[in-house]
Amino acid sequence: MTQESVSLTVGVISLLVAVAATWIARSSLSQAERVADRDQKDWKQRKWFDLYFKADEAYDDLDRFQILSPSWNAQQLEWEWNELMRAMRGVHKMAVVFPKNPVIDALLSSTAVFNDQQQAISKDRLSGLFEAVEGVRKKALLNADIL
């Protein structure tokens, strides 16, 4: 065996190793991209679910306020009013960081600042909030692939 044939053999082996390494690297990159895409979709869905959970709590709080407010004394009514406004502000804190879209717009408008307690007992307000929460729920639905 001559030195040239040894060099050629080493060169061919090096080329084959480099090709194999490139194939493994591409395969790893492809798998990492799929995992990253799946994780990003999962994260987005979890954020929608978190917003849905918070919005649904606000809906329940508004419903409770409408049902029970006639039986409260002035001091209790004021305290419950403040708690209701705290719930609405909590929804706003989460919703305002989402990109502008019709679902978020509907949620923000349905939980917008109440000028007085009369607006809080409006059935239209409760209905609007229900529809907005339903829009968020649809965005938060679990991906069927994971079930």
Secondary structure, 3 states (H helix, E strand, C coil): CCHHHHHHHHHHHHHHHHHHHHHHHHHHHHHHHHHHHHHHHHHHHHHHHHHHHHHHHHHHHHHHHHHHHHHCCHHHHHHHHHHHHHHHHHHHHHHCCCCCCHHHHHHHHHCCCCCCHHHHCCHHHHHHHHHHHHHHHHHHCCCHHHC
